[in-house]
Amino acid sequence: MKRAGDTASPAAPLSRRFCVAPMLDWTDRHCRFFLRQLSFHALLYTEMVTTGALLHGDARRFLRHERMEHPLALQLGGSVPGELAACGRLAEEAGYDEINLNVGCPSDRVQNNLIGACLMGDPARVADCVKAMRDAVTIPVTVKHRIGIDGRDSYGELRDFVGQVCEAGCRSFIVHARIAILAGLSPKENREIPPLRYEIVAQIKQDFPDLEIVLNGGIKTLEECRLHLRSFDGVMIGREAYQNPYLLAQVDRELFDSPLPALSRHEALKRLRPYIQQYLNEGGALHHITRHVLGLAQGFPGARRFRQLLSVDIHKADDPLALFDRAVTLLEGR
């Protein structure tokens, strides 16, 4: 299902120039398959998967993905080196291109399991986790983290964190340019209240010029991406990529110099149809997929009807695929 003229493959060198962030409940395999219709080169990340889910749950379900989703990274949540190493091996066997350790999520639930941003307070443990995974796999191991946490938010402590993890062999860091406040703020508030400090991430890049530093946090346009790429090795966009997915249609031309024209919204949905048909044949529900495409319809006549068809009417449709086809016609010419 490649677009004509695309020559990249999962075996090609992994580029983190433009990444779509791991987002819980959002970047599942259906979302990623859809986003891949719009951009061939964007690096896509899974939702965070905990080591417990892989080692004691249905690993095959959590690791399932389509070949077309590549380049694709698995984000892991955990803090026990041996468990992360075992999960890393599962990820490599499943064909993932990268393993990313979550050191940025601020929720109480993950903190209680020693996962996420709280690990910034224990850089030695993070370094041990990275080393264990690197010893277990041949694919890249990366870390996604904040610029600090409450009680450990000085630049010196951030530099020490990056330094220790770097010594363990991590060469690529995805840095959300906010601190995480672990006590008193919800995950949503932690994405909005702590101020963005891009200059702090820029200082990390200056102090560690040989490391790959990918900037995350508050980026919403490709113009902003181009600006940040003057200072950083890559950019990562989260909620904007989900809520306004057609942004990705220009990524390959604007950031990767692809000669191919941007795919239209209409064509992207038409290409999704065989995938939907297969999923329905397996007993799946259409809204599991279409909930991810609602952001395509914004600011033109018929957009509201499109969203209603695929978010409300879909639950009472006798022929969901026919309803999908009706929604697709509303995007003709767009």
C-alpha positions in Angstrom: 0.0 0.0 0.0 2.9 2.3 -0.6 2.4 5.4 -2.7 4.0 5.3 -6.1 7.5 6.7 -6.0 8.2 6.0 -2.3 11.4 4.1 -1.9 12.0 4.2 1.9 11.6 1.0 3.9 11.9 -0.2 7.5 15.5 -1.1 6.8 16.4 2.5 5.9 18.2 4.6 8.5 15.7 5.8 11.1 14.9 9.5 10.9 13.5 11.4 13.9 13.3 14.6 12.0 9.5 14.6 12.4 7.7 12.3 15.0 4.2 11.8 16.2 4.2 11.5 19.9 3.0 8.4 21.9 -0.5 9.3 23.2 -2.4 7.0 25.5 -5.8 5.9 24.1 -5.0 7.7 20.8 -2.0 6.3 18.9 -3.2 2.7 18.7 -2.6 0.6 15.6 -5.7 2.0 13.8 -4.6 5.6 14.3 -1.1 4.8 13.2 -2.3 3.1 10.0 -4.5 6.1 9.2 -1.7 8.6 9.8 0.7 6.6 7.6 -1.6 7.3 4.7 -0.8 11.0 5.1 2.9 10.8 5.7 5.3 8.1 4.6 8.3 9.5 6.5 7.0 10.6 9.9 8.2 8.3 12.7 5.2 7.0 14.6 5.1 5.9 18.2 2.8 3.5 19.9 0.8 4.3 23.1 2.9 3.5 26.2 2.8 -0.2 26.9 3.9 -1.3 30.4 6.3 -4.1 30.9 3.6 -5.9 33.0 1.2 -5.8 30.1 3.7 -7.5 27.8 5.1 -10.0 30.3 1.9 -11.0 32.0 -0.8 -10.1 29.5 -1.5 -10.6 25.8 1.8 -9.5 24.3 0.7 -10.4 20.8 -2.2 -8.0 21.0 -0.1 -5.2 22.4 2.6 -5.6 19.8 0.4 -6.1 16.8 0.9 -3.7 14.0 0.8 -3.6 10.2 4.0 -3.5 8.1 2.9 -0.3 6.6 3.1 1.5 9.9 6.9 1.6 9.7 9.0 3.5 10.7 7.5 2.6 14.1 8.7 2.9 17.6 7.4 1.1 20.7 7.2 3.1 23.9 7.7 1.1 27.0 6.8 2.0 30.6 8.8 0.3 33.3 11.7 0.7 35.7 13.1 -2.9 36.2 16.1 -3.4 33.9 15.5 -7.1 33.4 11.8 -6.7 32.6 12.6 -3.9 30.1 15.3 -6.1 28.5 12.8 -8.9 28.1 10.2 -6.6 26.6 12.8 -5.1 24.3 13.6 -8.5 22.9 9.8 -9.1 22.3 9.6 -5.7 20.5 12.6 -6.4 18.3 11.2 -9.9 17.4 7.9 -8.2 16.5 9.7 -5.9 14.1 9.7 -2.5 15.8 12.4 0.0 14.7 13.0 1.6 18.0 12.3 1.2 21.7 11.5 4.3 23.7 11.5 4.5 27.5 8.8 6.7 29.0 10.4 9.1 31.6 7.8 11.8 31.0 4.3 10.7 32.0 3.3 12.5 35.2 0.1 10.6 36.1 -0.4 9.2 39.6 -1.2 5.8 38.3 2.2 5.4 36.6 4.1 7.1 39.4 2.7 4.4 41.8 4.4 1.8 39.6 7.7 3.7 39.2 7.0 4.6 35.6 7.2 7.9 33.8 8.4 11.3 34.9 9.1 10.2 38.5 12.2 8.3 37.1 13.9 11.7 36.5 14.6 11.6 40.2 16.6 8.5 39.8 18.9 8.9 36.7 21.1 5.9 37.8 18.1 3.6 37.5 17.2 5.0 34.1 20.8 4.5 33.0 20.6 0.8 34.2 17.3 0.4 32.3 18.8 1.8 29.1 21.9 -0.4 29.4 19.9 -3.5 30.0 17.8 -2.9 26.9 20.8 -2.0 24.7 22.5 -5.2 25.8 19.4 -7.1 24.8 18.6 -5.7 21.4 20.2 -4.3 18.3 17.6 -1.7 17.5 17.9 1.9 18.9 16.9 2.6 22.5 15.8 6.1 23.2 14.4 8.1 26.2 11.5 10.6 26.3 11.6 12.8 29.3 10.8 16.3 30.7 13.2 19.0 31.5 12.7 18.3 35.2 10.2 17.4 38.0 9.2 19.3 41.0 12.0 19.2 43.5 14.5 18.4 40.8 14.1 21.1 38.2 17.5 22.8 38.0 19.5 22.8 34.8 22.4 21.1 36.5 20.1 18.2 37.5 18.8 17.9 34.0 22.3 17.9 32.6 23.3 15.2 35.1 20.3 13.1 34.0 21.2 13.3 30.4 24.9 12.7 31.1 24.2 9.5 33.1 21.8 8.1 30.6 24.1 9.0 27.8 27.0 7.1 29.4 24.7 4.0 29.4 24.6 4.2 25.7 21.5 6.3 24.8 22.2 8.6 21.9 18.7 10.0 21.2 16.7 12.0 23.7 13.1 13.3 23.1 12.7 16.2 25.4 9.3 17.7 26.4 10.2 21.3 27.2 8.2 21.5 30.4 8.9 20.3 33.9 6.4 17.8 35.3 4.7 18.6 38.6 4.1 15.3 40.2 2.1 16.5 43.1 -1.1 18.6 42.6 -1.5 18.7 38.8 -3.4 16.3 36.5 -1.7 14.9 33.3 -3.8 17.4 31.3 -2.7 20.3 33.5 0.9 19.1 33.2 0.6 19.6 29.5 -0.6 23.2 29.9 0.4 24.9 33.1 4.2 24.4 33.4 5.7 26.9 31.0 7.5 25.8 27.9 11.3 26.3 28.1 12.7 25.6 24.7 15.9 27.5 25.6 16.6 24.8 28.3 16.4 22.1 25.6 18.6 24.2 23.3 21.2 24.4 26.1 21.2 20.6 26.4 21.9 20.4 22.6 24.8 22.8 23.0 26.2 20.9 26.0 25.8 17.5 24.3 26.3 18.3 20.6 26.9 14.7 19.6 23.6 13.5 20.9 20.4 13.5 18.9 17.9 15.9 20.6 14.3 15.9 19.5 12.1 18.8 20.8 8.6 18.1 22.1 5.9 20.3 23.6 3.6 23.0 22.2 4.5 22.6 18.5 1.5 23.1 16.3 2.6 24.1 12.7 5.1 23.0 10.1 6.4 26.6 10.2 7.3 26.1 13.8 8.8 22.7 13.0 11.1 24.3 10.4 12.1 27.0 12.9 13.0 24.4 15.6 14.9 22.2 13.2 17.5 25.0 13.0 18.4 24.2 16.6 17.3 20.6 17.1 17.8 17.3 15.3 14.0 16.6 15.2 10.6 17.6 16.4 7.8 15.7 17.9 4.1 16.8 17.7 1.4 15.3 19.9 -2.1 16.4 20.2 -2.1 18.7 17.2 -1.2 15.8 15.0 -4.2 13.9 16.3 -6.7 16.7 16.4 -5.6 18.1 13.0 -4.2 15.1 11.2 -4.1 16.6 7.8 -1.1 18.5 9.0 0.8 15.3 8.2 -0.1 15.5 4.5 2.5 18.3 4.0 5.2 16.8 6.2 6.9 14.7 3.5 7.2 17.6 1.0 7.9 20.3 3.5 10.4 18.5 5.8 11.7 15.6 3.8 11.8 17.1 0.3 9.6 14.5 -1.2 8.6 15.2 -4.8 5.2 13.6 -4.4 2.1 15.7 -4.1 0.2 15.7 -0.8 -2.6 13.2 -0.5 -6.1 14.7 -0.4 -8.3 14.0 2.6 -10.7 12.2 0.2 -7.9 9.9 -1.1 -6.6 9.2 2.4 -10.0 7.9 3.5 -10.4 5.9 0.3 -7.1 4.2 1.0 -8.3 3.3 4.5 -11.3 1.4 3.1 -9.6 -2.0 2.5 -8.1 -1.9 6.0 -11.6 -1.2 7.4 -13.2 -4.0 5.4 -10.6 -6.4 6.8 -11.2 -5.3 10.4 -14.9 -5.6 10.0 -14.5 -9.1 8.6 -12.5 -10.0 11.8 -15.4 -8.9 13.9 -14.2 -5.4 14.7 -16.3 -2.3 15.1 -16.0 0.6 12.6 -15.9 3.3 15.3 -12.6 1.8 16.6 -11.0 3.2 13.4 -13.1 6.2 12.5 -12.8 7.9 15.8 -9.2 8.7 14.7 -10.2 10.4 11.4 -12.7 13.0 12.7 -10.1 15.7 12.8 -9.9 15.6 9.0 -13.1 17.6 8.8 -12.6 21.2 9.8 -13.8 24.5 8.4 -15.7 23.6 5.3 -19.4 22.8 4.3 -20.2 19.2 5.2 -17.5 18.9 7.9 -20.0 18.8 10.8 -22.1 16.2 8.9 -19.0 14.1 8.3 -18.2 14.1 12.0 -21.7 13.2 13.0 -21.9 10.3 10.6 -18.7 8.8 11.9 -19.1 9.5 15.6 -22.9 9.3 16.3 -24.8 7.7 13.4 -22.2 5.0 13.1 -23.4 3.3 16.3 -26.8 2.7 14.9 -25.9 1.9 11.3 -27.1 -1.5 9.9 -24.4 -1.2 7.2 -21.4 0.6 8.7 -19.3 0.4 5.6 -22.0 2.0 3.5 -22.2 4.8 6.1 -18.4 5.2 5.8 -18.7 5.5 2.1 -21.3 8.3 2.5 -18.9 10.1 4.8 -16.1 9.8 2.3 -18.2 11.5 -0.4 -18.4 14.6 1.8 -14.7 15.0 1.4 -14.6 14.8 -2.4 -12.4 17.6 -3.8 -10.8 18.1 -0.4 
